[in-house]
Amino acid sequence: MHNQKTDPQRTVDEDTPSAARMYDYLLGGHYNYPSDRAAVDQLLVTAPSTRELAVNNRLFLIRVVKHIATHYRIKQFIDHGSGLPTQNNVHQVAQQIHPDAKVVYVDNDPLVLGYGRAFLEENLNVLIVNADMRDTEEITAQAGQIIDFDEPVAALFVSVLHCIPDDEKGYPRKLIEDTVATLAPGSVVVICQLVSDNPAVREGVTKLMDQQTGGRWGRVRTEAEVAEFFTVDRLRLEEGIELQDVTDWRPDTDLVRRQATQEWIEFGGLATVE
């Protein structure tokens, strides 16, 4: 889930935590190391609701993929910063509805790539792309092996834009602009990221994660800053559904565990492409 360009030969650095492996640990997964677990323990001091936040974010991903597949009848998905495989991955959810659904996972964490390829090697409608999320040209070229960009595509940016720092080129907003430019009318874009209305939380967590991940981090933003991502040309918010804490986005289950504290949340929603 991080944003650094990866050398194909780069090996797993077990001593430096990664956002993907920390997220896996928060979800109760096994693809993580002591460094990741120690980093999560530190994070929980500043943001004690993070475990519930991670679980609820995963439930949101499942709901939004189901909604896209059923309501919009879209059969093509690109999951940017997909992270480590777990239960109810995007292809599993989408292919329950459309057995021929095609899913491209994009990541450059070497552990994600290794486990992901082993996990998905027998599914011909799934592709894993080793690329920086910001390299839209490379992603589009590789995804074109199974994705028809003349047809609607769902582009997912679920809990990943906080891994991308602001820069002089206009990222992370430019990532959304570049992606939308590749999408046919009728496509959808899902965006959510970590936000806080508390400056101390934003600054403290951003500094902690930047240090822990060796600079592979962006920043915690505000709701207003995330809302700006949805003002990209051709994007229109889904009618009747406002941007919000994703825990409350089209809830269809009682499995969510409310955060005991609200020091930060996952904030975002879904937009259609005109």
URRAHU-V183552 format. One record per residue. SS is DSSP state (2 for helix, 1 for strand, 0 for the rest). PHI is phi in whole degrees, 0 to 359 (* if undefined). Layout:
ss | phi
SS | PHI
SS | PHI
This chain:
ss | phi
0 | *
0 | 267
0 | 248
0 | 277
0 | 295
0 | 254
0 | 291
0 | 305
0 | 267
0 | 297
0 | 261
0 | 291
0 | 264
0 | 288
0 | 270
0 | 254
0 | 300
0 | 238
2 | 300
2 | 296
2 | 286
2 | 296
2 | 297
2 | 301
2 | 295
2 | 299
0 | 274
0 | 86
0 | 278
0 | 241
0 | 266
0 | 209
0 | 238
2 | 307
2 | 297
2 | 293
2 | 292
2 | 293
2 | 294
2 | 297
2 | 301
2 | 293
2 | 299
2 | 293
2 | 292
2 | 279
0 | 228
0 | 294
0 | 270
2 | 297
2 | 295
2 | 296
2 | 300
2 | 296
2 | 297
2 | 293
2 | 294
2 | 294
2 | 296
2 | 299
2 | 303
2 | 297
2 | 297
2 | 290
2 | 294
2 | 301
2 | 297
2 | 297
2 | 291
2 | 271
2 | 287
0 | 264
0 | 57
0 | 276
0 | 242
1 | 231
1 | 226
1 | 237
1 | 257
1 | 280
0 | 65
0 | 292
0 | 78
0 | 285
0 | 295
0 | 219
0 | 279
0 | 56
0 | 290
2 | 305
2 | 294
2 | 293
2 | 291
2 | 294
2 | 284
2 | 292
2 | 265
0 | 235
0 | 304
0 | 262
0 | 299
1 | 247
1 | 228
1 | 248
1 | 259
1 | 241
1 | 198
0 | 223
0 | 283
2 | 300
2 | 291
2 | 301
2 | 296
2 | 295
2 | 291
2 | 297
2 | 294
2 | 293
2 | 288
2 | 248
0 | 298
0 | 263
0 | 258
0 | 287
0 | 263
1 | 232
1 | 226
1 | 250
1 | 253
1 | 272
0 | 201
0 | 294
0 | 304
0 | 281
0 | 272
2 | 299
2 | 298
2 | 294
2 | 299
2 | 297
2 | 297
2 | 288
2 | 297
0 | 299
0 | 296
0 | 230
0 | 259
0 | 261
0 | 283
0 | 278
0 | 249
0 | 301
0 | 228
1 | 261
1 | 260
1 | 253
1 | 233
1 | 263
0 | 57
0 | 229
2 | 293
2 | 290
2 | 275
0 | 248
0 | 285
0 | 290
0 | 214
0 | 292
0 | 277
0 | 100
0 | 285
0 | 274
2 | 304
2 | 301
2 | 300
2 | 293
2 | 301
2 | 295
2 | 292
2 | 300
2 | 298
2 | 271
0 | 263
0 | 285
0 | 305
0 | 94
0 | 286
1 | 226
1 | 231
1 | 248
1 | 227
1 | 208
1 | 206
1 | 287
1 | 225
0 | 208
0 | 268
0 | 255
2 | 303
2 | 294
2 | 293
2 | 303
2 | 289
2 | 294
2 | 290
2 | 300
2 | 296
2 | 299
2 | 292
2 | 296
2 | 292
2 | 294
0 | 267
0 | 67
0 | 88
0 | 269
0 | 202
0 | 255
0 | 195
0 | 287
1 | 245
0 | 261
2 | 301
2 | 297
2 | 292
2 | 292
2 | 301
2 | 297
2 | 298
0 | 275
0 | 266
0 | 301
0 | 306
0 | 84
1 | 270
1 | 224
1 | 302
0 | 304
0 | 300
0 | 84
0 | 238
0 | 276
0 | 294
1 | 194
1 | 304
2 | 295
2 | 302
2 | 262
0 | 282
0 | 42
0 | 296
0 | 224
0 | 209
0 | 261
0 | 282
0 | 296
0 | 248
0 | 301
0 | 295
0 | 293
0 | 230
0 | 240
0 | 295
0 | 206
1 | 218
1 | 268
1 | 235
1 | 165
1 | 172
1 | 234
1 | 231
1 | 263
1 | 253
0 | 275
